[in-house]
Amino acid sequence: MLNWISQHSQALGVVTNFGTLIIWLVYAQLLYFGFRRQRRPQVIINRGRKRDVDALCIISNMSAEAIFVEYIIVELKTSRGTVTMDVTDFNQKANQGDDPDSVVGQELGKVSDYTREGPLASGDFMHIGTFSDLVHRLAGEAGIEMQGYRPKSDLCLQSLTIRLIGIYGSEDRPIGAERRFELKHEGGEEKYTLVPSAWKTQRLSSLRQRRRLRKDMEAMNETNYVASSSIQREG
C-alpha cells in the first residue's frame, strides 16, 4: 500500500489539490449567498384578517436590516382610467381656527400618529388601513361617488396596486416593492373580493428599477406630489 502511494504520489497530490479547491469554492459560494441574502431587501405586501376589501393591507419587512419608508403609493385602476395617491400620511383633516381641541391647537405628539414614514425594523410589520378605506380615499380624490362598497355610476373598479419606496441600510439608491390585487365582484355580492395578481410581492431592486425609483422620488419631492388622476368624467 505504501509502495503504491509512493508510486502515485504526484497523481494523488493533484487529486487532493483539486478536491481542496472544490471545497473552498463551495464554501466561498455559501458565504456569497449568505452575504447576498443579508444585503437583499425583502418586503411583503399582503392581506390580513379577511379576504375581501375589508382586509387589512399589511406591509412586512423580512430583510436583515431596517428599511426607512419614504413613500407608500396606491394606484386604483378603473374602467375609465386610474387614480394614484400618496398615502404615506394618515388621512386626518385638521380643524382650522383657535379651537384648543383641534389638531392645530394641540401639540404634535408622536410622529407615528400622523405619518407612516420612518424606519420599519427587521421582522416588523405595519398596516395602512383596510383596502376598502384605500379605495374610498382614492375614489374621493378622483371625484368618484361611492355607494357602500361600489361606485354609484356604471364605473367598474378593477385593481388596487400598493407600492412602497424606501431606503435600505447604507444603500444610496432607493428600493421598492409592489403588489397588485384584482378587485373581483360576482353576482349580487356587495363587497369586492381581493385576488393577488401574483403569489408574491414584486421586488424593485435591480439597478434599472432603482434608478427609476430615484427619479420618481426626486419628481415627487420637487412637486410635493399628493395625487394624480386620469379618470374620465361622465359627460
MOQUIHU-V185945 format. One record per pair of residues at least 24 apart in sequence whose C-alpha atoms are under 10 Angstrom apart, sorted by the first residue. I is the first residue (numbers start at 1). GAP is how many residues later the second one is. D is the distance in Angstrom with one decimal. If there is no record, write none. Layout:
i & gap & d
I & GAP & D
I & GAP & D
//
This chain:
i & gap & d
37 & 26 & 8.5
37 & 27 & 8.1
38 & 25 & 7.2
38 & 26 & 5.4
38 & 27 & 7.9
39 & 24 & 7.9
39 & 25 & 7.2
39 & 26 & 8.1
39 & 129 & 8.7
39 & 130 & 8.3
39 & 131 & 10.0
39 & 132 & 9.5
40 & 24 & 7.9
40 & 25 & 9.3
40 & 128 & 8.8
40 & 129 & 10.0
40 & 135 & 9.9
40 & 163 & 9.7
40 & 165 & 8.3
41 & 24 & 8.0
41 & 25 & 9.1
41 & 26 & 8.1
41 & 81 & 9.9
41 & 126 & 9.5
41 & 127 & 6.8
41 & 128 & 9.0
41 & 134 & 7.7
41 & 135 & 8.8
41 & 136 & 9.3
41 & 162 & 8.1
41 & 163 & 9.4
41 & 164 & 7.8
42 & 25 & 9.5
42 & 80 & 9.6
42 & 126 & 9.8
42 & 133 & 9.8
42 & 134 & 9.3
42 & 135 & 8.2
42 & 159 & 8.9
42 & 160 & 9.4
42 & 161 & 7.2
42 & 162 & 9.8
42 & 163 & 9.6
43 & 24 & 9.0
43 & 79 & 9.9
43 & 80 & 9.8
43 & 82 & 9.5
43 & 121 & 8.7
43 & 132 & 9.9
43 & 133 & 8.3
43 & 134 & 6.3
43 & 135 & 8.7
43 & 157 & 9.9
43 & 158 & 7.3
43 & 159 & 8.7
43 & 160 & 7.4
43 & 161 & 9.9
44 & 81 & 9.1
44 & 120 & 10.0
44 & 133 & 7.7
44 & 134 & 8.5
44 & 135 & 8.6
44 & 156 & 7.5
44 & 157 & 5.6
44 & 158 & 8.6
44 & 159 & 8.9
45 & 80 & 9.7
45 & 81 & 10.0
45 & 82 & 9.4
45 & 117 & 7.7
45 & 118 & 8.7
45 & 119 & 9.0
45 & 132 & 8.0
45 & 133 & 7.2
45 & 134 & 6.5
45 & 135 & 9.3
45 & 155 & 8.2
45 & 156 & 6.1
45 & 157 & 9.1
46 & 81 & 9.5
46 & 116 & 9.5
46 & 133 & 8.1
46 & 134 & 9.8
46 & 135 & 9.2
46 & 150 & 8.5
46 & 153 & 9.9
46 & 154 & 8.7
46 & 155 & 8.0
47 & 80 & 9.4
47 & 83 & 8.8
47 & 84 & 8.6
47 & 134 & 9.4
47 & 147 & 8.3
47 & 148 & 9.6
47 & 149 & 9.0
48 & 79 & 8.8
48 & 82 & 8.9
49 & 81 & 9.8
50 & 80 & 9.7
50 & 143 & 9.5
50 & 144 & 9.3
51 & 141 & 9.3
51 & 142 & 6.3
51 & 143 & 5.9
51 & 144 & 8.1
52 & 78 & 9.6
52 & 79 & 8.3
52 & 80 & 8.7
52 & 131 & 8.7
52 & 132 & 9.1
52 & 139 & 6.8
52 & 140 & 5.9
52 & 141 & 4.1
52 & 142 & 5.2
52 & 143 & 8.6
53 & 77 & 6.9
53 & 78 & 5.0
53 & 79 & 4.9
53 & 80 & 8.5
53 & 81 & 9.3
53 & 82 & 8.6
53 & 96 & 8.4
53 & 128 & 10.0
53 & 130 & 8.1
53 & 131 & 9.7
53 & 138 & 6.7
53 & 139 & 5.8
53 & 140 & 6.0
53 & 141 & 6.3
54 & 75 & 9.0
54 & 76 & 5.4
54 & 77 & 6.0
54 & 78 & 5.5
54 & 79 & 8.1
54 & 95 & 9.7
54 & 137 & 8.4
54 & 138 & 8.9
54 & 139 & 9.0
54 & 140 & 9.4
55 & 74 & 8.4
55 & 75 & 5.3
55 & 76 & 6.1
55 & 77 & 7.8
55 & 78 & 9.8
55 & 138 & 9.4
55 & 139 & 8.5
56 & 70 & 9.7
56 & 71 & 6.4
56 & 72 & 7.3
56 & 73 & 5.6
56 & 74 & 4.2
56 & 75 & 6.3
56 & 76 & 8.8
56 & 77 & 9.4
57 & 69 & 8.5
57 & 70 & 5.4
57 & 71 & 5.7
57 & 72 & 6.0
57 & 73 & 5.6
57 & 74 & 6.2
57 & 75 & 9.7
57 & 76 & 9.9
57 & 77 & 9.2
57 & 105 & 8.8
58 & 67 & 6.9
58 & 68 & 5.8
58 & 69 & 4.3
58 & 70 & 6.7
58 & 71 & 8.2
58 & 72 & 8.9
58 & 73 & 10.0
59 & 61 & 9.5
59 & 65 & 8.7
59 & 66 & 5.5
59 & 67 & 5.5
59 & 68 & 6.0
59 & 69 & 7.9
59 & 103 & 9.6
59 & 105 & 8.8
59 & 118 & 9.8
60 & 60 & 8.3
60 & 61 & 9.2
60 & 62 & 8.6
60 & 63 & 7.0
60 & 64 & 6.0
60 & 65 & 4.1
60 & 66 & 6.6
60 & 67 & 8.6
61 & 59 & 6.7
61 & 60 & 6.9
61 & 61 & 5.6
61 & 62 & 5.5
61 & 63 & 5.7
61 & 64 & 6.1
61 & 65 & 9.0
62 & 58 & 10.0
62 & 59 & 8.9
62 & 60 & 5.9
62 & 61 & 5.1
62 & 62 & 7.5
62 & 63 & 8.8
63 & 57 & 10.0
63 & 58 & 8.7
63 & 59 & 5.7
63 & 60 & 7.1
63 & 61 & 9.5
63 & 105 & 8.8
63 & 106 & 9.9
64 & 57 & 9.0
64 & 58 & 5.8
64 & 59 & 8.0
64 & 104 & 9.8
64 & 105 & 9.3
65 & 55 & 9.0
65 & 56 & 6.8
65 & 57 & 5.2
65 & 58 & 8.7
65 & 103 & 7.3
65 & 104 & 6.4
65 & 105 & 9.9
66 & 52 & 9.9
66 & 53 & 6.3
66 & 54 & 5.5
66 & 55 & 4.2
66 & 56 & 4.9
66 & 57 & 8.5
66 & 58 & 8.7
66 & 101 & 8.8
66 & 102 & 6.7
66 & 103 & 6.7
67 & 51 & 8.2
67 & 52 & 5.5
67 & 53 & 5.2
67 & 54 & 6.5
67 & 55 & 7.6
67 & 98 & 9.5
67 & 99 & 6.4
67 & 100 & 5.7
67 & 101 & 4.8
67 & 102 & 6.7
67 & 107 & 10.0
67 & 108 & 9.1
68 & 48 & 10.0
68 & 49 & 7.3
68 & 50 & 5.2
68 & 51 & 4.1
68 & 52 & 6.0
68 & 53 & 8.5
68 & 97 & 8.7
68 & 98 & 5.3
68 & 99 & 5.1
68 & 100 & 6.5
68 & 101 & 8.3
68 & 106 & 9.5
68 & 107 & 9.8
69 & 47 & 7.3
69 & 48 & 5.1
69 & 49 & 5.2
69 & 50 & 6.0
69 & 51 & 6.9
69 & 95 & 7.3
69 & 96 & 6.3
69 & 97 & 4.4
69 & 98 & 6.7
69 & 99 & 8.9
69 & 105 & 9.8
69 & 106 & 9.7
69 & 107 & 9.5
70 & 46 & 8.5
70 & 47 & 5.5
70 & 48 & 6.9
70 & 49 & 9.0
70 & 94 & 7.8
70 & 95 & 5.7
70 & 96 & 4.8
70 & 97 & 7.3
70 & 104 & 8.9
70 & 105 & 9.9
70 & 106 & 9.9
70 & 147 & 8.7
71 & 45 & 8.4
71 & 46 & 6.9
71 & 47 & 9.5
71 & 92 & 8.1
71 & 93 & 5.9
71 & 94 & 5.1
71 & 95 & 6.7
71 & 105 & 9.4
71 & 146 & 8.3
71 & 149 & 9.5
72 & 44 & 8.3
72 & 45 & 8.4
72 & 56 & 9.0
72 & 90 & 7.2
72 & 91 & 5.8
72 & 92 & 4.6
72 & 93 & 6.4
72 & 94 & 8.8
72 & 104 & 9.7
72 & 105 & 9.8
72 & 106 & 9.6
73 & 88 & 8.2
73 & 89 & 6.1
73 & 90 & 5.0
73 & 91 & 6.3
73 & 92 & 8.0
73 & 105 & 9.1
73 & 153 & 9.3
73 & 154 & 9.1
74 & 60 & 7.8
74 & 61 & 9.1
74 & 64 & 8.2
74 & 86 & 7.0
74 & 87 & 5.6
74 & 88 & 4.8
74 & 89 & 6.2
74 & 90 & 8.8
74 & 104 & 9.4
74 & 105 & 9.9
74 & 106 & 9.6
74 & 153 & 9.4
75 & 59 & 9.4
75 & 60 & 9.2
75 & 63 & 8.1
75 & 84 & 8.1
75 & 85 & 5.7
75 & 86 & 5.0
75 & 87 & 6.7
75 & 88 & 8.2
75 & 105 & 9.0
75 & 152 & 9.6
75 & 153 & 9.5
75 & 154 & 9.4
76 & 58 & 8.8
76 & 59 & 7.1
76 & 62 & 7.0
76 & 63 & 8.2
76 & 66 & 9.9
76 & 81 & 7.6
76 & 82 & 7.6
76 & 83 & 6.0
76 & 84 & 4.7
76 & 85 & 6.6
76 & 86 & 9.1
76 & 104 & 9.7
76 & 105 & 9.8
76 & 107 & 9.8
76 & 153 & 9.4
77 & 79 & 8.9
77 & 80 & 6.4
77 & 81 & 5.5
77 & 82 & 5.2
77 & 83 & 6.3
77 & 84 & 8.2
77 & 105 & 9.4
77 & 106 & 9.5
77 & 152 & 10.0
77 & 153 & 9.7
77 & 154 & 9.0
78 & 61 & 10.0
78 & 77 & 6.9
78 & 78 & 5.6
78 & 79 & 4.5
78 & 80 & 5.1
78 & 81 & 7.2
78 & 82 & 9.2
78 & 105 & 9.8
78 & 152 & 9.8
78 & 153 & 7.8
78 & 154 & 9.9
79 & 75 & 9.1
79 & 76 & 6.0
79 & 77 & 5.3
79 & 78 & 6.6
79 & 79 & 6.9
79 & 80 & 9.9
79 & 152 & 8.7
79 & 153 & 9.2
80 & 74 & 10.0
80 & 75 & 6.8
80 & 76 & 7.9
80 & 77 & 9.0
80 & 150 & 7.9
80 & 151 & 5.4
80 & 152 & 5.4
80 & 153 & 8.1
80 & 154 & 9.3
81 & 74 & 9.8
81 & 76 & 9.7
81 & 77 & 10.0
81 & 148 & 7.6
81 & 149 & 5.1
81 & 150 & 4.4
81 & 151 & 6.4
81 & 152 & 9.7
82 & 56 & 9.6
82 & 57 & 9.9
82 & 60 & 8.9
82 & 75 & 9.5
82 & 76 & 9.6
82 & 77 & 9.5
82 & 78 & 9.7
82 & 146 & 8.5
82 & 147 & 5.9
82 & 148 & 5.4
82 & 149 & 5.7
82 & 150 & 9.0
83 & 55 & 6.6
83 & 56 & 7.8
83 & 58 & 8.0
83 & 59 & 6.5
83 & 77 & 9.9
83 & 144 & 7.3
83 & 145 & 5.8
83 & 146 & 4.1
83 & 147 & 6.2
83 & 148 & 6.7
84 & 54 & 7.3
84 & 55 & 9.9
84 & 57 & 9.1
84 & 58 & 9.1
84 & 76 & 9.7
84 & 77 & 9.2
84 & 78 & 10.0
84 & 142 & 8.5
84 & 143 & 5.5
84 & 144 & 5.3
84 & 145 & 6.2
84 & 146 & 8.9
85 & 49 & 9.5
85 & 52 & 8.8
85 & 53 & 6.7
85 & 56 & 8.3
85 & 57 & 9.8
85 & 140 & 8.4
85 & 141 & 5.8
85 & 142 & 4.1
85 & 143 & 6.5
85 & 144 & 8.5
86 & 52 & 9.6
86 & 77 & 9.6
86 & 78 & 10.0
86 & 134 & 9.5
86 & 139 & 7.4
86 & 140 & 5.3
86 & 141 & 6.2
86 & 142 & 9.3
87 & 28 & 8.8
87 & 29 & 8.5
87 & 30 & 9.9
87 & 41 & 8.2
87 & 47 & 8.3
87 & 50 & 9.0
87 & 51 & 9.3
87 & 75 & 9.8
87 & 139 & 8.1
87 & 140 & 9.1
88 & 26 & 9.1
88 & 27 & 5.9
88 & 28 & 5.3
88 & 29 & 6.2
88 & 30 & 9.8
88 & 40 & 8.4
88 & 76 & 9.2
88 & 138 & 9.6
89 & 24 & 9.2
89 & 25 & 6.0
89 & 26 & 4.1
89 & 27 & 5.9
89 & 28 & 7.4
89 & 39 & 9.6
89 & 137 & 9.9
90 & 24 & 5.5
90 & 25 & 5.6
90 & 26 & 7.5
90 & 38 & 8.6
90 & 39 & 9.5
91 & 24 & 9.2
91 & 42 & 10.0
91 & 46 & 8.2
117 & 49 & 9.1
118 & 48 & 9.1
118 & 49 & 9.9
119 & 47 & 9.1
119 & 48 & 9.0
119 & 49 & 9.5
120 & 46 & 9.8
131 & 29 & 8.2
131 & 31 & 9.9
131 & 50 & 9.6
131 & 61 & 9.9
131 & 63 & 8.8
132 & 59 & 9.2
132 & 60 & 9.0
134 & 26 & 8.8
134 & 28 & 9.9
135 & 24 & 9.7
135 & 25 & 7.8
138 & 89 & 8.5
138 & 90 & 9.7
138 & 91 & 9.2
139 & 90 & 9.9
139 & 92 & 9.8
141 & 85 & 9.9
141 & 86 & 7.6
141 & 87 & 8.6
141 & 88 & 8.2
142 & 85 & 8.9
142 & 86 & 8.2
142 & 87 & 6.2
142 & 88 & 8.4
142 & 89 & 6.8
142 & 90 & 9.5
142 & 91 & 9.2
143 & 86 & 9.7
143 & 88 & 8.8
143 & 90 & 8.6
144 & 87 & 8.8
144 & 89 & 8.9
148 & 42 & 8.1
148 & 43 & 8.6
149 & 41 & 6.7
149 & 42 & 5.9
149 & 43 & 7.5
150 & 35 & 9.6
150 & 40 & 7.6
150 & 41 & 7.7
150 & 42 & 8.3
153 & 81 & 9.0
154 & 80 & 9.9
155 & 76 & 9.9
155 & 77 & 9.9
155 & 79 & 9.5
156 & 27 & 9.4
156 & 28 & 10.0
156 & 29 & 9.4
157 & 25 & 8.9
157 & 26 & 6.6
157 & 27 & 8.4
157 & 28 & 9.0
157 & 35 & 9.0
158 & 24 & 6.1
158 & 25 & 5.2
158 & 26 & 7.3
158 & 27 & 9.2
158 & 34 & 9.8
159 & 24 & 5.0
159 & 25 & 8.3
159 & 35 & 8.6
159 & 36 & 9.0
159 & 37 & 9.4
159 & 38 & 9.2
160 & 34 & 9.0
160 & 36 & 9.5
161 & 35 & 9.6
161 & 36 & 9.7
162 & 39 & 9.7
163 & 38 & 9.7
163 & 39 & 9.4
163 & 41 & 9.6
164 & 39 & 9.9
164 & 40 & 9.4
165 & 39 & 8.9
165 & 45 & 9.6
165 & 48 & 7.4
165 & 49 & 9.2
165 & 51 & 9.6
165 & 52 & 8.3
166 & 47 & 9.3
166 & 48 & 9.9
166 & 51 & 9.7
172 & 38 & 9.7
172 & 42 & 9.6
173 & 32 & 9.2
173 & 34 & 8.6
173 & 36 & 9.8
173 & 37 & 6.0
173 & 38 & 7.0
173 & 39 & 9.7
173 & 40 & 8.1
173 & 41 & 6.5
174 & 30 & 9.2
174 & 31 & 8.1
174 & 33 & 9.9
174 & 35 & 9.2
174 & 36 & 5.8
174 & 37 & 8.0
174 & 38 & 9.2
174 & 39 & 6.4
174 & 40 & 6.1
174 & 41 & 9.8
174 & 43 & 8.6
175 & 28 & 8.1
175 & 29 & 6.0
175 & 30 & 5.4
175 & 31 & 8.5
175 & 32 & 9.5
175 & 34 & 8.1
175 & 35 & 5.9
175 & 36 & 9.3
175 & 37 & 9.9
175 & 38 & 7.2
175 & 39 & 8.7
176 & 26 & 8.6
176 & 27 & 6.3
176 & 28 & 4.6
176 & 29 & 6.4
176 & 30 & 9.7
176 & 33 & 8.3
176 & 34 & 7.6
176 & 37 & 7.4
177 & 24 & 6.6
177 & 25 & 5.6
177 & 26 & 4.7
177 & 27 & 5.3
177 & 28 & 8.1
178 & 24 & 5.4
178 & 25 & 6.8
178 & 26 & 7.6
179 & 24 & 9.1
//
